[in-house]
Amino acid sequence: MDQLADMFVKIKNANSAGHDMALIGYSQIKFDIAKLLEASGFVRQAVRRGKKARRLIEIHLKKEDGRPSIAGFRRISRSSRRIYGGWREMRRYAQGRGTLVVSTPRGVLTHEEAIKQKVGGEIMGIVW
């Protein structure tokens, strides 16, 4: 099963159910994406909890005017079909709808940061 798609679905379901928090199994890439969502203003806080095998990511969701700040996610690069893009192509994938999550050699970045740093990579998904 695709772990990142599962993470996106858990956050989306927690938002639509009106929960204040979502718990997700820990991995370093998921934690980096959660911190990116926090820095972009989509979630209030992302915290690592637990030790070793029982480690979790606690994502505190954010609401604006009573509505969730995250309207949706879409996984672009999948395990069956990887999508890579150079920094010049990032705007084409985003199409002005949201923020792309890009895994680059410099870490997980938004498409705006990847364009500024002139670095490409795997386009993980889009958040709006």
C-alpha positions in Angstrom: 0.0 0.0 0.0 1.1 3.5 -0.7 2.1 5.1 2.6 1.9 8.7 1.4 -1.5 8.3 -0.2 -2.6 6.7 3.2 -1.3 9.8 5.0 -3.1 12.1 2.7 -6.4 10.2 3.1 -6.1 10.2 6.9 -5.6 13.9 7.0 -8.4 14.5 4.6 -10.8 12.2 6.5 -9.9 13.8 9.8 -10.6 17.3 8.3 -14.0 16.3 6.9 -15.0 14.6 10.1 -14.2 17.8 12.0 -11.4 16.4 14.2 -8.7 18.6 15.6 -5.9 16.1 15.2 -4.8 13.2 12.9 -2.4 10.4 14.0 -0.2 8.9 11.4 2.4 6.1 11.5 5.9 7.6 11.5 8.4 7.6 8.7 11.0 10.3 7.9 9.4 11.2 4.6 6.0 11.5 6.1 7.4 13.7 8.9 9.1 15.9 6.4 5.9 16.3 4.5 4.0 17.1 7.7 6.6 19.8 8.6 6.2 21.2 5.0 2.5 21.4 5.5 3.0 23.2 8.8 5.5 25.7 7.2 3.0 26.3 4.3 0.2 27.1 6.8 -2.0 24.1 5.9 -1.8 22.6 9.5 -1.2 24.1 12.9 1.5 21.8 14.2 3.2 18.5 13.3 4.8 16.7 16.3 6.6 13.4 16.5 5.4 11.2 19.4 6.4 7.9 20.9 9.6 5.9 20.8 11.1 3.4 18.3 8.5 1.0 16.9 5.5 2.9 18.3 6.4 6.3 16.9 3.6 8.4 15.5 3.1 11.8 13.9 0.5 13.9 15.5 -0.8 16.5 13.1 -2.9 19.3 14.6 -5.4 20.5 11.9 -6.1 24.1 11.2 -9.5 25.6 10.5 -10.2 29.0 8.9 -13.6 30.5 9.4 -14.9 27.2 10.6 -13.8 25.4 7.4 -10.7 23.1 7.1 -7.7 24.8 5.7 -7.0 21.7 3.5 -9.6 21.2 0.9 -8.0 18.2 -0.7 -4.9 16.2 -1.7 -4.0 14.4 -4.9 -1.1 12.0 -5.1 0.7 12.6 -8.4 3.7 10.2 -8.4 2.7 6.7 -7.5 4.6 3.5 -6.9 3.4 2.2 -10.3 4.3 5.4 -12.1 6.9 7.9 -10.8 6.6 11.5 -12.0 9.7 13.6 -12.0 9.9 17.2 -13.0 12.6 19.9 -13.5 12.3 23.2 -11.8 11.2 24.8 -15.1 8.2 22.4 -15.3 6.8 22.8 -11.8 4.3 25.5 -12.7 2.7 23.3 -15.3 2.0 20.6 -12.7 0.6 23.0 -10.2 -1.6 24.9 -12.7 -2.3 27.5 -10.0 -4.5 25.2 -8.0 -2.4 24.6 -4.9 1.0 23.7 -3.6 3.1 20.9 -5.0 5.1 18.6 -2.6 8.4 17.8 -4.3 11.1 15.4 -3.1 14.4 16.8 -4.1 18.1 16.1 -3.4 17.8 19.1 -0.9 14.8 17.5 0.9 11.1 17.8 0.7 10.1 21.3 -0.7 7.1 23.1 -2.1 7.3 23.9 -5.8 7.9 27.6 -5.1 11.0 26.7 -3.0 12.2 24.2 -5.7 11.9 26.9 -8.3 13.8 29.4 -6.2 16.6 26.9 -5.5 16.5 25.7 -9.2 16.2 22.1 -8.3 13.9 19.4 -9.6 12.8 16.0 -8.3 9.9 13.6 -7.7 6.5 15.3 -7.6 4.8 13.6 -4.7 1.4 15.3 -4.7 -0.6 18.5 -4.6 -2.3 20.1 -1.7 -5.0 22.8 -2.0 
